[in-house]
Amino acid sequence: METKTQFGLGSIAKHSPKWLVPAFAGSIIVIGVASFLITGDPAISDPVKVRVNHYLTGLTMLISGLAPLFGVDLKPKKQ
């Protein structure tokens, strides 16, 4: 049974397709790694580091905000 991807407030309580959760989580991980690498790179000037990390943080916030609208819950589940 294939689950169609839906977007909107009605998708918050619904299940998302299996591929969508790793896609959102993977993108947040990649952004975090990029931010880590940029922060530690001595060849990049400090003002550029701050600006790039500011944009990467904004992108992470955007992804985290859009995920629930696709039915993705990025919080760890309690067992």
N, C-alpha and C positions, 0 to 999 in steps of 0.2 A: 504494500500500500504506500503510495507516494504522498508526501505531505507538501502542499503548495505553500510557497512563501507568501505571507501576507504582511502588510504594513499598516499600522495605525493603532489607535488607542484600543480597539477591540482585540488586538493581538497580544496584549499584555498578559492575559490569563490563559492563552492558548499555548500549545506545544509548538516548538519551532522545528524545522527540518534538521536532521542529524548533522548535516554538513555546516550549518550556520553557526552553531556554538563554537566549534573549533576555529572557524574563520574569524569570528570576533575576538576570541581569546588569543589566537595567533597574531592578529594584527596588533593587539595591545602589547604582547610580548616583544614583537619586532620593534615597535616604537620605543619601548623601554630599553632594549639593547642599543638602539641607535642613540638614544639620549645618553646612556652610559658611555658609549664610545666617544661621542662628541665632547662630553664633559672632561674626559681624560686625555684628549688629544692636545699636546702642547703646540702643535702647528696652527691651531685655530685660535684666533684672538678672543679674549674674554667677552667683548661686546657681541661678537658673532655667536659665541656659545650661548649667551643668555638669550639672544633673539631666537635662535634655532630651538633651544629647549622650551622656550615660551610657546612657540608654534606647535611643537610636538606634544606638549602638555594640553594645549587646546584641542589638538586632534584626538588625544586619548579621551578627553572629556566629551567630545562629540560622539565618538564611537560608543562610549559607555552610556550616553544619553539616548542614542538611537537603538541600542540593542534591545531594550524592553519593548520598543515599538514593533520589533520583529518577533517578539515572543521569546527572546533569549534572556535567561537569568544568569548573570555573570558571577553572582555570589556563590561561595562554596556551600554545598548542601550539608546540613547536620545529619549525622547518622544516629 
